[in-house]
């Protein structure tokens, strides 16, 4: 069962900007083959990190408002994963990443930002 939440322009504030802890947003669209290849990996990783990381997807071509959010966030290609800590952007990954590489990046990001709280 996937733990990924679908975001939309109308839910962005609540889903991402006001989120606690680490939130990873997948900016994607259905015509992007790399996005489609990343989808099952993103779903699997969301299950493995349940309770520690929030996982969100934003289909940038679903509405013009969704596209505007991507532009505002500085997304330049797809897929792009953006990392938000307590609603603030703290990192970005452009392009496809295999599962183990993604998990390594998530672990490093968690360690870095949880350490800042101590």
C-alpha positions in Angstrom: 0.0 0.0 0.0 1.5 3.3 -1.1 2.0 6.2 1.4 2.2 8.8 -1.3 -0.2 11.8 -1.1 -1.3 13.5 -4.3 -0.9 17.2 -4.1 -2.6 19.9 -6.1 -2.3 23.7 -6.1 -5.3 23.9 -3.8 -3.7 21.6 -1.2 0.0 22.7 -1.6 0.0 24.9 1.6 -1.4 22.2 3.8 0.5 19.3 2.2 3.9 20.8 1.8 4.3 24.4 3.1 2.9 23.6 6.6 4.3 20.0 6.8 6.4 18.9 9.7 9.7 17.1 9.3 10.9 15.9 5.9 8.6 16.0 2.9 9.7 14.8 -0.5 7.8 16.1 -3.5 7.9 14.3 -6.8 7.3 16.8 -9.6 6.2 14.7 -12.5 3.9 14.3 -15.5 2.4 11.3 -17.4 4.3 11.9 -20.7 7.7 11.7 -19.0 9.2 8.1 -19.3 11.6 8.7 -16.5 8.8 9.9 -14.3 6.9 6.7 -15.0 10.0 4.6 -14.2 10.4 6.5 -10.9 6.8 6.1 -9.8 7.0 2.4 -8.5 10.3 3.2 -6.7 8.8 6.3 -5.1 5.9 4.2 -3.9 8.1 1.4 -2.5 10.3 3.9 -0.7 7.3 5.7 0.8 6.3 2.4 2.4 9.8 1.8 3.8 10.0 5.3 5.3 6.5 5.4 6.7 6.3 7.6 9.8 9.6 9.3 9.1 9.1 11.0 5.7 6.1 12.5 4.0 5.9 11.6 0.3 4.0 13.8 -2.1 3.4 13.8 -5.9 2.5 16.9 -7.9 1.5 16.3 -11.6 2.7 19.5 -13.1 0.6 19.2 -16.3 -2.6 18.4 -14.5 -3.5 22.1 -14.1 -1.8 25.4 -15.0 -1.7 26.1 -11.2 0.3 23.0 -10.6 2.7 24.0 -13.3 3.0 27.5 -11.6 4.0 25.8 -8.3 6.8 23.9 -10.2 8.0 27.1 -11.8 8.0 28.9 -8.4 10.0 26.0 -6.9 12.6 26.3 -9.6 11.8 22.9 -11.3 13.6 22.8 -14.6 13.1 19.2 -15.7 11.4 16.0 -14.9 11.3 14.1 -12.7 12.5 16.4 -10.0 12.4 15.5 -6.4 12.4 18.4 -3.9 13.1 18.0 -0.2 11.3 20.3 2.2 12.1 20.4 5.9 9.3 21.9 7.9 8.0 23.5 4.7 11.3 25.0 3.6 13.1 23.7 0.5 16.4 22.1 1.5 17.4 20.2 -1.6 16.6 19.0 -5.0 17.3 16.0 -7.3 16.8 16.2 -11.0 16.3 13.0 -13.0 15.8 9.4 -12.3 17.5 7.8 -9.4 17.6 4.0 -8.7 16.0 2.9 -5.4 19.2 2.4 -3.4 20.6 5.8 -4.5 17.3 7.4 -3.5 17.3 5.7 -0.1 20.9 6.8 0.5 20.0 10.4 -0.3 16.9 10.2 2.0 19.0 8.8 4.8 21.6 11.6 4.4 18.9 14.3 4.3 17.2 12.9 7.4 20.4 12.7 9.4 21.5 16.2 8.4 18.2 17.9 9.4 17.3 15.8 12.4 20.8 16.5 13.7 20.1 20.3 13.4 17.2 19.9 15.9 19.4 18.4 18.6 
